[in-house]
């Protein structure tokens, strides 16, 4: 198992709870965090740990950022995990993952050049 994902997975539960509980940012709104917490409890979304386990095989690297959001799809909504993964060599990959089943819905890669800021 890739060490960066393994390290991140060890703190996945506290991170997930922090994501769901909120960071106190006024713009995020308590209602959104409560909806996310209820979705996790109701089994509408997979825990972050499970998502990371499914993603790490195809996208090994260091997870830099995680967001859990509701996204409009047609007339309905679905939960989406948005991950930023820093790959070896410095490439940043942004993944959009269906929170219900762990399917990668989209991917954007951004290559970085050493020494460039």
N, C-alpha and C positions, 0 to 999 in steps of 0.2 A: 504494500500500500504506500502511496506517495506520502512522504513525511509532512509536507505542508498541509495536505488535506487531513492527514491524521491529526496533526496539531489543531487544526481548525475544528475538526469534528469533536475533539475533547471539550471545546468551549461552545459547541453548537447549541446545547440546551439553554445555557445562560443567555447566549446571543438571541436565540429565538424568543425566549421570554422577554428579553429587553425590547426586541422588535415589536412583540405583541403588546407589551405593557406600555410602551412609548417612552420617549426620552424627555418628556415634559415640554416639547416644542408646541407652542400655542397653535401654530398653523396646522399641525397634523390632526388635531381633534381627538378627544377621548372616544368619540363614537366610532371612529375608524379602528382604533385599537381594540375596542370591545368587540366589534364585528369580527376582526381577525382572530381574537382569542376564542370566540364562540365557534368560528369555522374550524379551528384546530380541534376543539373539544368535540365537535359534531362529526369529525372525520371528513370534512369537506376539503381539507388541505392536508398534505403529508407534512410531518415534522421536517424541519430544516436538515437534521442529521440524515434522514432518508434521502432527501433531494441531493445532498452532497455525495452520498455513497453512489447514487445512480449516475451522477455527472462526472465524477472523478476519473472514471476509466477512459472516457473519450476526451476529457479536458483537464489533464493533470496540471497542477500549478498552485499558486497561492491565491486564496480567495481574498479579494481586497474590499469588497462591498456586497451587501445583501439587502434587498428590499422585498417586501411582500405587499402587493397592491391588488386592488380590484380593477379589472379592465373590461370595458364595454366590448361585447362581441355580438354583432347583430342586434337582436332585441334583448339579449340577456347579458349577464356579467360572469366573469370567472376570475379566480385568484391566480396571480402570476408571481413567481419568484423571479427577481431580476438579480443576476450574479455578475460580478466583475472578477475575472480570473487573470492573474498575471502569470503568463507561461514562461518557461525557461527561454532565455534569449531576449526577454523583455517585451514580447507581444502581449497586448491586453485584449482579452476576449470578453465580450459582453453577451451573456446568455439570457434568454427569456424562456422560462420553464413553467409548464402547466403545473400548478401547485397540487392539483388533484391526483395526477398520476406520474409526475416526474418527466413527462415528455418534453424534450427540447423543442420549442416552437420557433425559435429564431436565434441567430448567432451573428455577431459582427466582430470582425477582427481588426485590430489596429496595431500595425507594426511600429516599433519604436527603434530609433537609431541611438546607439551608445554615444554618450557625450552631448546629445542634443537636448535642449530644454524647451 
